[in-house]
């Protein structure tokens, strides 16, 4: 049986331990992610999502419990953290946090240069990563990073991580602040990375439409615990769970729940837009 690419077992983390401001951000969280999956981590603000994903590439080391990434124990003091961060690429919610070179091409090339790769390989990786996220290498490589739009900065940050050719891509609120067109374009790029490039994708999101569109499975976080796991269909079909943890639903599901409250026989688990439309068409037919 193939080993999962990422496992956490009873992972706990306490901020400002032993002070009056002590806060338990994670409380014995156990999750398991297979290679090639696209996993969404959802939950109310403060549920522990961002703290959890920062354990995946060693930005935070486990205080209690274990994190195993591709067979490597993140708690191991001998672990090569730089190598781990090449395997697990983390894209922060604010792209400005990881863009620091003056030119786009130099920023995307920063990681491969630090790996001391030959110049030809660096250029190949930069061109590949930029084109993959929808940035023309020839048009954008000499563009000043300060002059980029929010959507372009997000793509540059993503390209910089992809140039390391990670096995796992972790995204914190990948479409936050983007206009609808940029949002949809980036979602399609992420979906392609997962389905065509075989990249394992883990993303945190408050946007249930993108969770429905991208995720194979969903972990629901609540008060530092992984309270539930399932497919988008099973999660969005559980109204009590969603209410208990203050989680919204995709608009398609919201419409179906409202119809059900009015006494109509519809299936709110039909979260895909096409399925929701079929439910409504059947209802009209009846």
N, C-alpha and C positions, 0 to 999 in steps of 0.2 A: 504493500500500500504506500502511495506517495505521501511524503511528509508535507503538511501545510507550510506555506511560505512564511506565515506569521502567526504566532501564538502568544497570547498573554494568559497567565494563570494567576488568579488571586492577586492581581496587581492593585496596590494601594499607594496613594500619595497624599501627604499632608503638607500644606503650605504653612510657614511660620510656626512650626511645631514647637510646643512648649511655651507659647506666648498667649496673651489674651486674645490675639487675632487669629489663633489657630483655625485652619479650615481644611476639612477632609475633601479634597477634590476628586479622588478616586477611592472606591471602597470595594476591594476584592473583585476586580473586573477580569472576567475570563472570556476571551473571544478566540476564534480560529478562522483564518482566511486562507483559502486555497489559491494556488498559482493560477493567474489568468482571470480571477474573479473581479467584478466591479462591485465594491461594497460602499454603502452609504452609512454614515454615523449621524444620527439625528437626536434631537433633544432640546429642551428648553434652555435658554441662556443660563450658564452656571452649572450645567449638568455634568461637566467634566470632559467634554468632547475634545477641546484643544489640548488639554493636559494629556489626554490619552494618546493622541497622535504624535505628540512631541517625544513620547517614549519610543516610537517606532524607529527613529534613526539616532537615538542616543542623545538628543538635545537635553532630555531629562533621563537620568538613570533611575532604575527601580529602587525605591526605599524598601518596599516589601512586595513579595511575589516575583514572578519572572516574566521576561519578554524574550522570546526566541524568534530570530529573524533569519530565515534561510539556514537553519541549523546552528546559528550562532547565538550565544547567551549574552544579552546586552549588559548583564550584571558583571560579566567577566572582566576583572581589572586589566587583563592582558589584551582585551579586544581592541583591534585597530578601528577606532571610531571613524577615521577618515575613509577607510575602506567601506565601512557600514553606510556612510552617507553617500557613497557612490552607488550603493545597491538600493538604498531607499531615498528617493528624492522628495523633499518636502517643499511645497510652494505655499508661502504664507498668504494670509488674507490681503495684506497690503503689499503690492509688488515693490513699492519703494524700499521696503525693508531688505530686499535682496538685489537691488540694482545700484551699483556704486561706480561703474566705469562711465567715462564720458560718452563713448560711442557704443552703439548697439552691438556691433560685431565683437568688440573687445569684451563687452560684458558677457556675451554668450560663450566666448572663448576662455573665460577666466578659469573655469573648472578644469577643462582639458589641459590648459597650460600648467596648472598646478600638479596635474598627473604626470607632467614631463613627457607628454606624448610628442612624437615627431611633428613638425610644423604642418606637413601635408595631411596628417591624420587629424590635427586640430581643425584645419580649414574644412576638411570633409565633414567632421562632426558638426561644426558650426553651421555649415550650409544645409546639412541634413535636418538639424533641429529647427532652424529658422523656417525652412520650407514646410516642415511638418506642422508647425503651428500657424502657418498662413502669413509668414513674413518673407517677402521677396529678399533673398540674400543680396542680390546686386543693388536693389533700390534702398535697402534698409541698413546694410552693414556699417555705413559711414554716417548714419543719422545720429544726431546728439540725443542722448537718452532723456534730457530734461525737456525736450520739445515734443515728446510722445504723448498721445492721448492715454486715458486710463486703460482702455482695451489693449492698446499696443504695449503698454508697460506690463500688463498681465501676460501677454504673449511672450515678451522678452524674458520675464522671470521664468516662465514655463520652459522656454527654449534653453535657458541657462541650465536648468535642472536636467532636461532631456539630453543635453550634450554630454553628460556623464554616462549616458546609456544605463539608467538604473533598471532594476528588476521590478521595483515597486514605486509607484507614483502616488504621493499623498498630497491632497489638495484641501486647504482650509477655506471654505466659502469661495469656490473658484469663480463665481460670476457676480460677486457682490459689487454693486455700483456700476455695472455695465448697462448700456442701453439694450433694448430687446434684440436688435440685430446682432450686436457684438456678442451678447449672451448666447443666442442660438448658434452662432458660428463657433464659439469656443466649445460649447457642449458637443457639437458634432465632431470637433477635433479630438476631444477627450474620448468620445465613444469609439472613434476610429483607432486611437492609440490602444484601446482595450481590445477591440474585436479584430483588428487587422495586424497590429504590431505585437499582440499577445502580452501587453503590459498589464500587470496587476494594478488596479486603480482603487484607492481608498479616498473617499471624500466626505468632508463635513459640510452640511448645508442646512439652512433654514427654509430653502425653497423646495417645496414638495413636488412641484412640477418637474424640476430637474432630477429629483430622487426617482420619481416614477419613470422618467425617460432613460436614465442611465443604469440604475442599480440592479444587480442580480439578487442581492440580499441586503437587508437593512438591520442595523443594530440600533436599538432605542436606548438612550442614556437617560437616567433620572437620578438626581441626588448622588452622583458619583458612581452609580451602579449600572451595569448592563442589564436592564430590566426585561428586555425582550429581544428576540431575533427572529427574522422570517423574511419571506419574499415581500416585495411591495404590495402584492395582492392581499396577503394575509394581514399585513400591518395596517394598510388603509381600510381594510374591511372590519377592523376592530375599533369601533367608535369609542367604547369605554376606555380602552388603552390610550387612544389619542387625547381624549378629554382629561384623563388622569394626569398626563404628562405635558399638557398644554401644547400639543403638537397640531399644527394645521393640516389640511388635506389639499391635494390638487383640486383645482376648480371643478374638474369633471366629477370628482368624488363628492365634493361639496353639494353640487347640483343634485346628485343621486340621493344623498342623505336627506336633503330638503324635500324631495319628492316622496321619499319613504315616510318622512314625518307627516306628510299630508295624506298618507294612507295608500300610496301607490306601491305595487309590488315590483320593486327594482332591486338589482344587486349592486350595492356600493363597492363591492370588490372589483367591479369592472372599471379599473382605474385608467386604462388607456383611453385616449380620446375617442378612438374608433369604436371601442367596446361600449363606452358610455353613450355614444350616439346610437348604437344598435339597441341599447336598453330603452332609450327614449322613443325610437322608431317603433319598437315592439309595443310600447305603452300606448302610443297613438293608434296603432293597429287594433289594440284591444278595445 
